[in-house]
């Protein structure tokens, strides 16, 4: 067996074992203990927090929990920056891991509906990534691995992921910040609470808005393709 194939098998088994352990031993990832550990790191806390996103995404741990913690620890601005950086890092690593371990095998074995699905996703490219990132109905961790099984370009995946995760990242970060302020009795709690509720409402409105915009683009693309066919027939 080739070294590359052995490396794929080894990485796949290691990831599977780690994910199973994380799923069945969730109590090992105590949010309060992690927050205390980060506070003790002082100026190194942002670096550790961003790095923590990598295993968090790879092991299917709840990203929303870490996003809220980022807002509570670092505030709305820096929390958003560190959350977005960490989530992008974790999403990219999971994408690359899936591509390295199984994308070639999936491409060889895919047939029928699965093959047509993969071809449709790859044809959409960055637009498909934008859609699933903006609509918060798709599990973040599972999506990272699933997209790695396609032939979407890494650069397009990373850039679209960063841009389209920003609205949700801002919302979760600010909600974490507002929760911290509520616990500590900070000023302007009503305004901050209302703003947090507004962000949640905005996230809830994203799915129909994105579908409507995407539908208009699809109609426009079909019309352009039809016009191009007619012009070709006339010539």
N, C-alpha and C positions, 0 to 999 in steps of 0.2 A: 504494500500500500504506500502511496506517495506521502511525503512529509506534509504537504498542504492538506491532504485529506485527513491525516492523523490529527493535525492541528485543528481542523474544523470539528472533528468528532470530540476532541478533548475539550474545546471551548464550549461546544454544545452541551456536553455532559456536565461541565462545571457550572454553566449558567442554570441548567435545569435543576441541579442539586441545590444551588444557592436560592433559587426562586421557591422551591418546595420548602426549604428551611425557613425562609422569610415568611411564607404564607402560614405555616403552622407554628411559628414562634414570634408572632407579632408583638408580644409583650416585651421582647428584647429591644424594641424600638420605641422607647418611652419619650414622648415629645417634651415633657418637662425636664427630664434628665439631659436631653440633647440641648435644650435651651440653656440650662445652667452651664453645661460644658462649653458652649459657644461664648457665653458671657465671660467665662474665666479666661478665654483666649485673648481678650483685649483687642488690639489692632489687627490680629490675625483672624478674628472671627469671620469677616467677609470671605476670606480665602477658604477657610474650612467649610463655611456654609455652602459656597458655590460648589466645592468639591464633593460635598455630601449629596448633592443632587444626582451625581453619577450613579452610585449604588442604589439610590432611592428609585431612580427610573428603571435601572436594569433589573431590580428585584421585585417589581410590581408593587411597591409600597405607595400609599396614597399621596399623590403630589399635592392635593389641596391642603393637607395637613402641614406640609413643609412651606407651602405658599403663605398660609396664615401665620406661621411662625416667623417667616421673613418680615412680614409687616409689623408684627409685634416687637421683633428684636431691633429692626433697623429703621422703622418709620416708613412713610409712604413713598418718598423719592428713592432713597438708597435701597429700601426693601424691594421695590419694583425692579431696580437695576440688578440687584444680586439674584432675585428670583428668576428674572428673565435669562440672565447669564447661566445660572445653574440648570434651569429647565432645558435650555437650548443644548447645553453640554450633555445632559443625560439623554435627551432625545436623539442627539447625533450618535452617541456611543451605542445606544440600543439599535438604531438604524444600521450602523456599520456592522455590529455584531450579527444581526440577522442576515445581512447581505453576505458576509463572509461565511457564515455557517451553512445557510440553506438556500440562498437565492438561485444558485446554479441547479441544485437538485429540483427545486420547485419549477424552474423554467423547463427542465427536461421532462418532468412528470406531469405537468399541468396539461389538462385537456378539457374539451367540452366547455362547460360554463365557467370553470375556473380560469381557463385560458382566455376566454373572451373577457372575463372580468379584469384580469391582469392587463390585457391589451387596452381595455377602455381606460383604466387608471393611468397607464403609461402614456396614452395619447393625450389625456388631460394634463399630465405633468404637474407643474406648479399650481395650476388652477384647482386640481383635486386636493392638493395639500392645503391650499388656502381655505377651501370649503370645509374640510374636516377639522382644521384648527380653529376656525371661527365659530363653528357650531359645537357648543360644549356638550354634545350628546355621545361623542365617541370616546371611549376610555383612553386617556393619555398614554399610559404605559403600553397597552396592547397595540395602539395605533403606531407607536414608534417601531415596534418589531414588524408589524404587518407591512408598513411602507418600505421597510428594508428588503422585503422579498420581491419588490417590483424593480424595474429598471429606471426609475426616476433618478435624475442626476443629483449627486450629493450636494453640489453648490446650490441648485434650485431648491432642494429640500431644506437646507439649513437656512437660507435667506428667507424663504416663505414662512418657515416655522417661527423664526424670530419675529418677523413683522406681524404675523397673524395671531401669535400668542399674546401680543402686547395688551389688547383690551382685557382679556381674562386675567392676565397677571396683575394689571393695575387694580382690578376689582378685588381679587383675593387678597392682595397685599394691603389694600386700604381697609378691608374688613378686619384683617388681623390687627392692624394699627388701631382701628376704632375699638376693637375688643379690649386691647391693652389699656386704652385711655379710659374705657368704662370701668375696668377693674381698679385702676389707680385713681379714679376720680378726677381726671383732667378736665380742663375747661372746654366749653362748647360741645358738650356731649350730645345735645339734641341735634345740632347741625351736622356733626360727624356721623351720627347714627342715621340721619335722613340721607346723607350723601352715600353712605354704605348701602342703604336700601335702594337708592337710585341706581347704583352700579349693578346690584343684583337684578333689578328690573331690566336694565340695558342688556345684560347677559341673556335673560329670558327671551328678549325680543330679537336676539341675533338669528336664531334658526329660521323663522319665516322671512326675515329681511334678506338673509343670504340666499335662501331658495328663490326669492323673487328676483333678485339681481342676477343670479346664476341662470334663471329661466330666460330672462331677457337677453343675456349674452348668447344662450343656446339658440334662441329664435333668430338673433342677428346672424350667428354663424351659419345656420341653416339657410337663411335668405341669401347670404353672400355666396355660399356654395351653389345654390340653385341658379343664381344669376350668372356665376362663372360657367356652369354647365350650359346654360342657354347661349351665352356668348360664344362658347366653343362650338356649339352645334351650328350657329349662324355663320361662323367663319369657315 
